[in-house]
Amino acid sequence: MGDGILEDFDAIANKTACTAENEGAKQKLTYGDVSYRNTRYYICRVFGNGQDYSTSQWEKVDEVAYNCDEKPAGEICSFESSEGMQNYLSVYKPSERKNSWLKFETNSELGPCPTLCPPNSVFSKSGENVYECYSGEWSLAGNMVPQQYLDPRKDGLTEDEYDILDLPQDALVGDRAAGLLEDCFSKEKFTLFVCDSEAANDDYDMAHNCSNYEYYDYCEPRNYYRYRENGLWTLETVEDRYYDDHFKQPQCTDEKKDSVFVIPPEPGKPGKVYKCIWTPNVRNRFPALNYVSGYIFHKAEKVNLF
């Protein structure tokens, strides 16, 4: 700070008030000379519901979060840095149900292709051909292509408009339906348990003889909707899934031995099938457990890595 005074960066940031009134405000703190320069970025975040409990604080973020506000998937954010112009593409991240920024180089007529592999594949259409991005390079897409790139009804519609085209007109309150938008994934690894209760007679069997690994390219709906009392379809919420018995695993008991239970798919995740493997005498184990026995996909193609 000068005059021999040392001060922590975070403490300097907190000298400026972060409150609910200036939520989203940003700070850029840079110190040092040309031989050594340290820059840190901060955004004022408010945590809690803003009523019963909330707290505000400066959160340290990276240069991308500082320069790029949240934007819909497919949007671009560009900014100048010490390393020149930086370009980032907003890509939907199904596992977190939000968008993330991925860096790309502006060297393709097909559009942005992130240099790092995104959580789900990025596609582009040129004429009748659909291309898939992988590590900064475009190539013709295989069989697993989101249907929004193949459906002629998508032309002229926004993603939100297209997603709800096929929602049922005659529905009951609480009904669940998938939207049309899809996300596709490459070479995902899944563990498959193939034993029944008679074969799975000890821990070794369950860990070694009963497990198998398979790889899939697959596509899943991006969004699910619920039919409400006001006669409208709206996006499914966390609460909808929490109170839905279809997502709750039943207890595995001797009476339910080898019975199968299905959990329907969620956005970006294949549905799961659980089989009740009843092994009451196995050492060091609870008397009843559910083990994954398979998966339900929206559409999938098994692949071999070797």
Secondary structure, DSSP 4 states (H G I P E B T S, - for coil): -BTTB---HHHHHTTS---GGGTT-EEEEEEEETTEEEEEEEEEEEEE-SSSSEEEEEEEE-HHHHH-----TT-EEEEEETTEEEEEEEEEEGGGTEEEEEEB-S--TT---BSSPPSS-EEEEETTEEEEEETTEEEE--S---GGGT-GGGTT--HHHHHTTT--SS--TT-EEE-S-EEEEEEEEEEEE---TTT--SHHIIIIISEEEEEEEEEEES-EEEE-TTS-EEE--HHHHHT-GGGSPPPP-GGGTT-EEEE--BTTB-EEEEEEE--TT-TTS-S-EEEEEEEE-SEEEEE---
